[in-house]
């Protein structure tokens, strides 16, 4: 579990790296909101390719060398990104690091499902709390440790963390994969993941866009200093961590209908945050984070439970769908924000949790009917 926590801690660091360094990156590279969204899209594209592509390998190949190579490649990508002089170089480095962490995410989720077969959802939620710790700490560390204008230092600090993790994986044995069953029923189970994948796309896109546009929202819509935007990022991820902690401690199983409730509540809380200009963005974003904190671990756990023996493939597919949303939604939000302003862009994000809630509710109803027929 310690390596799982370290992996997800660094995943949280990288997830908020573009948002935490948005100010100096935009100033030094001349980025507008659309280009900022494209940087977040590059991160999500790399993460999606890594999570989906790793699934079949995680289910079949020895995991220790796979984890070591992926982690070392991620460290190298971030280090090279810190030396880039333009958007393309930074985006390529961020995408490479995200790809590596996508491989690790799929692999570690599969290991957790194998080690805790009767409590996979709680184990995944507990491990994913480290994502929120990394995401909460990164804006603070960026401001205090490397300086608010030195985005290159933040990238190199994250690269060093990944290099240390690679050494830790090299020293730790990993359980052997069992291999997926190759039969029609197994393939049918994988096709049942469509709804979960759609919810994942809406969720990750929403989460990523809120993170990336927190600083512009605080600055232009609330006339607050950049520190307020960084506090909003930390608040969002602190809330997500609280939500995941509550899920890890919850004694009863959570199902598809709970996904719908969580996402609907997140949309309502975002609307309340926008409707109350006096409310500090950090508090409003934190409330949204609490509401949706349990969504992603629950999605992964439900996916793995539907595909015994192919947990890596199932979890990777659903996580990869999330990254597809993380690629498109921030970019579209940036385009909309350049035309109508940051506040309108953030308000438009409420569409995505509402869509996720509707899909999850329909999926829950469909599965309930299937059980009744059986």
C-alpha positions in Angstrom: 0.0 0.0 0.0 2.9 2.4 0.6 4.0 2.3 -3.0 0.4 2.8 -4.1 0.1 5.9 -1.9 3.4 7.3 -3.3 2.3 6.7 -6.8 -1.0 8.4 -6.4 0.6 11.3 -4.4 2.8 12.0 -7.5 -0.2 11.6 -9.8 -1.9 14.4 -7.8 1.2 16.6 -8.2 1.2 16.2 -12.0 -2.5 16.6 -12.3 -2.4 20.1 -10.9 1.0 21.1 -12.3 -0.4 23.0 -15.3 -3.0 24.8 -13.1 -0.5 25.6 -10.3 2.0 27.1 -12.8 -0.6 28.7 -15.1 0.4 32.3 -14.2 4.1 32.1 -14.9 3.6 29.7 -17.8 1.1 32.1 -19.4 3.3 35.1 -18.8 6.6 33.6 -20.1 5.1 31.6 -23.0 2.3 34.1 -23.9 -0.6 31.6 -23.4 -4.2 32.6 -23.7 -7.1 30.6 -22.1 -7.4 28.3 -25.1 -3.7 27.4 -25.0 -3.9 26.9 -21.3 -6.8 24.5 -22.0 -4.7 22.7 -24.6 -1.9 22.2 -22.1 -4.4 20.5 -19.8 -5.7 18.5 -22.8 -2.1 17.3 -23.5 -1.9 16.0 -19.9 -5.2 14.2 -20.2 -4.4 12.7 -23.6 -1.1 11.3 -22.2 -2.9 10.0 -19.1 -5.7 8.4 -21.2 -3.2 6.6 -23.6 -1.3 5.3 -20.6 -4.3 4.0 -18.7 -5.9 2.3 -21.7 -2.7 1.0 -23.3 -1.4 -0.4 -20.1 -4.4 -2.6 -19.3 -3.6 -5.7 -21.4 0.1 -5.6 -20.4 -0.8 -5.2 -16.6 -3.0 -8.3 -16.9 -0.3 -10.4 -18.6 3.3 -9.2 -18.0 5.6 -9.0 -14.9 4.7 -5.8 -13.2 7.9 -4.7 -11.5 9.9 -3.9 -14.7 6.8 -2.3 -16.2 6.4 0.0 -13.2 10.2 0.9 -13.1 10.4 1.8 -16.8 7.2 3.8 -16.7 8.2 5.8 -13.6 11.7 6.6 -15.0 10.3 7.7 -18.3 7.9 10.1 -16.5 10.8 11.6 -14.6 12.7 12.2 -17.8 9.7 13.8 -19.5 9.2 16.4 -16.8 12.9 17.2 -16.6 13.0 17.8 -20.3 9.8 19.9 -20.2 11.5 22.2 -17.7 14.1 23.0 -20.4 11.5 23.7 -23.1 11.1 27.2 -24.5 7.6 26.9 -26.0 4.1 25.5 -25.5 4.8 22.5 -27.7 7.8 21.3 -25.7 6.1 21.8 -22.3 2.9 20.1 -23.6 5.0 17.1 -24.9 6.8 16.8 -21.5 3.5 17.0 -19.6 1.9 14.4 -21.9 4.8 12.0 -21.5 4.8 12.2 -17.7 1.0 11.8 -17.7 1.4 8.7 -20.0 3.8 7.2 -17.5 1.5 7.9 -14.6 -1.4 6.4 -16.5 0.5 3.1 -16.8 1.1 3.2 -13.1 -2.5 4.1 -12.2 -3.8 1.1 -14.1 -1.2 -1.2 -12.7 -1.6 -0.1 -9.1 -5.4 -0.3 -9.3 -5.2 -3.9 -10.5 -2.7 -4.8 -7.7 -5.1 -3.3 -5.1 -8.1 -5.2 -6.6 -6.0 -8.5 -6.3 -4.9 -7.8 -2.8 -8.3 -6.7 -1.4 -10.9 -8.6 -3.5 -13.7 -8.1 -1.0 -13.1 -4.4 -0.4 -11.7 -3.2 -3.7 -13.8 0.0 -3.7 -12.6 1.1 -0.2 -9.0 0.1 -1.0 -8.9 2.1 -4.2 -10.6 5.1 -2.5 -8.1 5.0 0.3 -5.1 4.9 -2.1 -6.6 7.7 -4.2 -6.8 9.9 -1.2 -3.0 10.4 -1.8 -3.9 12.0 -5.2 -5.7 14.7 -3.3 -2.8 15.2 -0.9 -0.5 15.7 -3.8 -2.9 18.1 -5.5 -3.5 20.1 -2.3 0.2 20.4 -1.5 1.5 21.3 -5.0 0.2 24.9 -5.2 1.5 25.6 -1.7 4.9 24.0 -2.5 5.1 25.8 -5.8 4.6 29.2 -4.0 6.9 28.5 -1.0 9.6 26.1 -2.2 10.4 27.0 -5.8 9.0 30.5 -6.0 5.9 31.8 -7.6 7.6 32.7 -10.9 9.9 29.7 -11.4 7.6 27.1 -13.1 10.7 25.2 -14.2 11.6 24.4 -10.6 8.2 23.0 -10.0 8.6 20.6 -13.0 12.1 19.5 -11.8 10.8 18.9 -8.3 8.1 16.6 -9.6 10.7 14.9 -11.8 12.8 14.2 -8.8 9.9 12.6 -7.0 9.3 10.2 -9.9 13.0 9.3 -10.0 12.9 8.3 -6.3 9.7 6.3 -6.9 11.4 4.4 -9.8 14.1 3.3 -7.4 11.4 2.2 -4.9 9.6 0.1 -7.5 12.9 -1.5 -8.5 13.4 -2.8 -4.9 9.8 -4.0 -4.3 8.3 -7.3 -5.7 4.9 -7.2 -7.3 2.2 -9.9 -7.5 2.1 -11.8 -10.7 -0.9 -11.2 -13.0 -3.4 -14.0 -13.4 -4.2 -13.2 -17.1 -7.7 -12.4 -18.4 -10.1 -15.2 -19.4 -10.5 -15.2 -23.2 -14.2 -16.1 -23.6 -17.3 -14.4 -25.0 -18.7 -13.7 -21.5 -15.6 -11.8 -20.5 -15.7 -9.7 -23.7 -19.4 -9.0 -23.0 -18.5 -7.8 -19.5 -16.0 -5.3 -21.0 -18.7 -4.0 -23.3 -20.9 -3.3 -20.2 -18.4 -0.6 -19.2 -19.8 2.0 -21.8 -21.9 3.9 -19.3 -19.1 4.0 -16.7 -16.7 5.3 -19.3 -19.1 8.1 -20.2 -19.5 9.1 -16.6 -15.7 9.0 -16.2 -15.2 11.3 -19.2 -17.6 13.9 -17.8 -16.1 13.6 -14.3 -12.4 13.9 -15.3 -13.1 16.7 -17.7 -15.0 18.6 -15.1 -12.3 18.1 -12.4 -9.5 19.0 -14.8 -11.2 22.2 -16.1 -12.0 23.4 -12.6 -8.4 22.9 -11.6 -6.9 24.6 -14.7 -9.3 27.6 -14.7 -9.4 28.3 -11.0 -6.7 31.0 -11.2 -8.2 32.9 -14.1 -11.6 32.6 -12.5 -10.4 34.1 -9.2 -8.5 36.9 -11.0 -11.0 38.0 -13.6 -14.4 37.0 -12.2 -13.7 37.8 -8.5 -10.9 40.4 -8.9 -8.7 38.4 -6.5 -4.9 37.9 -6.4 -3.4 34.7 -7.9 -3.0 33.3 -4.4 -6.8 33.0 -4.2 -6.8 30.9 -7.3 -4.1 28.6 -6.0 -6.1 28.4 -2.8 -9.2 27.4 -4.8 -7.2 24.5 -6.4 -6.1 23.3 -3.0 -9.6 23.7 -1.7 -11.1 21.7 -4.6 -8.6 18.8 -4.0 -8.9 19.0 -0.2 -12.6 18.5 -0.7 -12.0 15.6 -3.0 -9.8 14.0 -0.4 -12.5 14.4 2.3 -15.0 12.8 -0.1 -12.7 9.9 -0.8 -11.9 9.4 2.9 -15.6 9.3 3.7 -16.1 6.7 0.9 -13.2 4.6 2.3 -14.8 4.6 5.7 -18.3 3.9 4.5 -19.3 0.4 5.7 -21.9 -0.3 3.0 -21.4 -1.0 -0.7 -21.8 2.0 -3.1 -23.3 1.4 -6.5 -24.2 3.2 -9.7 -27.1 5.2 -8.2 -24.6 6.8 -5.8 -22.6 8.1 -8.8 -25.7 10.0 -9.9 -26.3 11.5 -6.5 -22.6 12.7 -6.1 -22.5 14.4 -9.5 -25.9 16.1 -9.2 -24.8 17.5 -5.8 -21.5 18.7 -7.3 -23.4 20.6 -10.1 -25.7 22.2 -7.5 -22.8 23.3 -5.3 -20.9 24.8 -8.3 -24.1 26.8 -9.1 -24.3 28.0 -5.5 -20.6 29.1 -5.6 -21.2 31.2 -8.7 -24.4 32.7 -7.3 -22.6 33.9 -4.1 -19.9 36.4 -5.2 -18.9 37.0 -1.5 -18.1 33.3 -1.0 -14.3 32.7 -1.3 -13.6 30.5 -4.3 -11.6 28.1 -2.1 -14.6 27.4 0.1 -17.0 26.9 -2.9 -14.5 24.7 -4.8 -13.9 22.7 -1.6 -17.6 22.0 -1.3 -17.8 20.8 -4.9 -14.8 18.6 -4.2 -16.4 16.9 -1.2 -19.5 16.1 -3.3 -17.6 14.4 -6.1 -14.6 13.0 -4.2 -15.8 9.4 -4.2 -16.8 9.3 -7.9 -13.5 8.3 -9.6 -12.5 5.5 -7.2 -16.0 4.1 -7.3 -16.0 4.2 -11.1 -12.7 2.2 -11.2 -13.9 -0.3 -8.5 -17.2 -0.9 -10.4 -15.4 -1.4 -13.6 -13.0 -4.0 -12.2 -15.8 -5.8 -10.5 -17.5 -6.3 -13.9 -14.5 -8.0 -15.4 -12.9 -10.6 -13.1 -9.5 -11.6 -14.3 -9.2 -8.5 -16.5 -9.2 -5.9 -13.9 -6.4 -3.9 -15.4 -8.0 -3.8 -18.8 -11.4 -2.8 -17.3 -10.0 -0.2 -15.0 -7.8 1.2 -17.7 -10.6 1.5 -20.2 -12.8 3.5 -17.8 -9.9 5.7 -16.7 -8.9 6.2 -20.3 -12.4 7.4 -21.1 -12.0 9.9 -18.3 -8.8 11.2 -19.9 -10.7 11.7 -23.2 -13.0 14.0 -21.3 -10.0 15.6 -19.7 -8.6 16.3 -23.1 -11.7 17.8 -24.7 -13.6 19.6 -21.9 -10.7 22.0 -20.8 -10.0 22.9 -24.4 -13.7 23.6 -25.1 -13.9 25.5 -21.8 -10.9 27.6 -22.8 -12.4 28.5 -26.2 -15.7 29.5 -24.5 -13.8 31.5 -21.9 -11.8 33.5 -24.5 -15.2 34.5 -26.0 -17.3 35.0 -22.9 -15.0 35.3 -19.9 -13.7 33.0 -17.2 -16.8 33.2 -15.1 -19.1 32.1 -17.9 -16.6 29.3 -18.7 -16.7 28.0 -15.2 -20.5 28.3 -15.1 -20.7 26.2 -18.3 -18.8 23.4 -16.6 -22.0 22.5 -14.6 -23.2 20.8 -17.8 -20.8 17.9 -17.3 -21.7 16.7 -13.8 -25.4 17.0 -14.8 -24.8 14.8 -17.8 -22.8 12.3 -15.7 -25.6 12.1 -13.2 -28.2 11.4 -15.9 -26.0 8.6 -17.4 -25.3 7.0 -14.1 -29.0 7.1 -13.2 -29.9 5.4 -16.4 -27.2 2.8 -16.0 -28.4 2.0 -12.4 -31.9 1.6 -13.7 -30.8 -0.7 -16.5 -28.8 -2.9 -14.2 -31.6 -3.1 -11.7 -34.0 -4.3 -14.4 -31.4 -6.9 -15.5 -31.2 -8.3 -12.0 -35.0 -8.5 -11.8 -35.2 -10.4 -15.0 -32.6 -12.9 -13.7 
